[in-house]
């Protein structure tokens, strides 16, 4: 089936063209898009502007403004050109897609160009393009004429893999094929050293024209420079660790207050806390300990301990990442607090994820109210799927219930597991994973469709046991998680151990998010 036939069969009318949902693009064509996202776009190093001079290397840097949009691709196969996203969505026939066909005339019959899909602000709008404008425009066919595409990289050209070529060569292809402006155009790129990056940051970002900038070094390193994000959040729980026979605070679990009075779990913060502050905070949270009927695990897989919502802290992070449009949202639990009975679960709702959170300081001048620790802090920076949800004032009871064990057909089943060992200095190190299908995602939104648990045990390490739990929306996404982990962790010297056949696994509670 050709690309035109595929989008005609699965897409819906959208403006002057058609728009197809996630999963429409065949897997064989989607894989290079996902690979680019995982191996290139996801590995940009994010820096605050203050660290540019310290961290960025000397030498030539190709510097571009960072458009606040969605990663999409111009894909040309057998002479047909479409716009497509890593999750298999497709766009054709609208003005930006027609313009891309002309841009790729020189690319032969096989090409793949990465870019940002964005929405040009209307004349009455103020400010720069924002990523949530794209999601809204894709739901409204009348907005199709406002969608644009800024090309910033060439992955394939005339059937040749270009990602191993110097970026200067790929940039030359973009300059020859794409105009500087129009529905489909190339990103502005200038040659600078790292001192010039700081100048461009002031010109492009501090002026509020763009969300950040991207700097590509001659050696292949890519840096994304964005302002740090500051948040005030309330501490709801803590985890500790044993250090030289002394209990020490490991990390704080924080939340933001919603308009309905519930607390939305934001995540954990462990970095940026010096030894003296850890001791002081350990005493503070221990004095605030309270009961909870909800159980929440820390990164080591042990249960954290809850506290009364009284301690406010300031956090800074590199970014807030919402889930990709068209993908299942990242859900985190909302909790109710009662002074008599403590914490209880309400429901899991979408919330962006903090990237690189760091503790800044305690905020004794802040109160636990909407003005100081409200969810609006995030909405002002990264609007997300839950933004139009109606608040429900005064509702305090738990809205979730943990049902009895499900029917056998709904029990989780192991899909795959692998174990590797490696001998080192007379000790055995172990790395392993187990992946399973929950078989409950279609009847209970608290469960992700697929889960994979990674374990890394090294006897000589300060923290011998490390665990990582990840979720996936499809078998393909699950395979991506596993392939990437194996590539990063299973290298020379690791020997695979034979495993028994997959089986049904014990029932688990929904992921606490």
Buried (B, 14 or more C-beta within 10 A) or exposed (E): EEBEEBBEEBBEEBBBBBBBEBBBBEEEBBBBBBBBBBEBBEEBBBBBBEBBEEBBEEEBBBBBBBBBBBBBBBBBBEEBBBBBBBBBBBBBBBBBBBBBBBBBEEBBEBBBBBBBBBBBBEEEEEEBBBBBBBBEBBEEBEBBBBBBBBBBBBBBBEEEEBBEBBBEEBBEBBEEBBEEEBBBBBBBBEEBBBEBBBEBBEEBBEEEEBBBBBBBBEEEBBBBBBBBBEBBBBBBBBBBBEEEEEEBBBBBBBBBBBBBBBBBBBBBBBEEBEEEBBBBBBEBBBEBBBEBEBEBBBBBEEEBBBBBBBBBBBBBBBBBBBBBBBBBBBBBBBBBBEEEEBBBBBBBBBBBBBBEBBBBEBBEEBBBEBEBBBBBBBBEBBBBBBEEEEEEEEEEEBBBEEEEEBEEEBBBBBBBBBBBBBEEEEEEBBBBBBBBBBBBBEEBBBBBBBBBBBBBBBEEEEEEEBBBBBBBBBEBBBBBBBEBBBEEEBEEEBEEEEEEEBEEBEEEEBBBB
